[in-house]
Amino acid sequence: MSEGFASFREFYPFYLGEHRNRTCRRLHFVGTSFSIGFIVLALKSMQPWWLLAALVSGYAFAWVGHFFFEKNRPATFKHPLYSFIGDWVMYKDILIGRIPF
């Protein structure tokens, strides 16, 4: 599905390796949290513009983390689908304490 990886299970360790910096992970978590809030707002208000805010906030926080703290290129550029899934799995792993916040 994604070039170089046979499955998401194979991709996820690579994805985590691209998120070793704690500030980068925190920015991902904050951006994803804002995205969740904006999605809820979109559903409650029936205003689709909030979905654009969800998308922008999620990627903006993550990309700041990568460019300024992790000092690498986001995996989104080469593996968009797996990276999108990885964001949500990492968010869950941070929430349950599997990955340090």
GIMO-V375941 format. One record per residue. N is the residue number from 1. RES is the residue in one small letter. OMEGA is omega in degrees with one decimal (999 if undefined). Layout:
# GIMO-V375941
N RES OMEGA
N RES OMEGA
This chain:
# GIMO-V375941
1 m 176.6
2 s -176.6
3 e 176.9
4 g -179.6
5 f -177.9
6 a -177.4
7 s 175.1
8 f 178.6
9 r 177.7
10 e -177.7
11 f -169.7
12 y 175.9
13 p 174.9
14 f -179.9
15 y 178.4
16 l 177.0
17 g 177.0
18 e -177.9
19 h -179.7
20 r -177.6
21 n -175.7
22 r 178.9
23 t 176.9
24 c 178.7
25 r 179.3
26 r 177.9
27 l 174.2
28 h -177.3
29 f 179.0
30 v 179.5
31 g 178.7
32 t 177.2
33 s 175.6
34 f 179.0
35 s 178.5
36 i 178.4
37 g 179.6
38 f 176.1
39 i 176.8
40 v 177.8
41 l 179.3
42 a -179.4
43 l -178.6
44 k -175.8
45 s -175.3
46 m 177.5
47 q -175.7
48 p 178.7
49 w 178.4
50 w 177.7
51 l 175.6
52 l 177.0
53 a 178.5
54 a -179.3
55 l -178.0
56 v -177.4
57 s 179.7
58 g -178.2
59 y -178.0
60 a 179.5
61 f -178.8
62 a -176.7
63 w 173.6
64 v 177.9
65 g -178.8
66 h -174.1
67 f -174.0
68 f -176.2
69 f -179.9
70 e -179.7
71 k 174.7
72 n 177.5
73 r 178.5
74 p 179.1
75 a 179.2
76 t -176.0
77 f -179.6
78 k -175.4
79 h -172.2
80 p -177.4
81 l 179.5
82 y 178.9
83 s 177.7
84 f 177.6
85 i 180.0
86 g 177.1
87 d -177.0
88 w 178.1
89 v 177.8
90 m 177.2
91 y 178.1
92 k -179.8
93 d 175.5
94 i -179.6
95 l -177.0
96 i 175.8
97 g 179.1
98 r 177.8
99 i -179.3
100 p 175.9
101 f 999
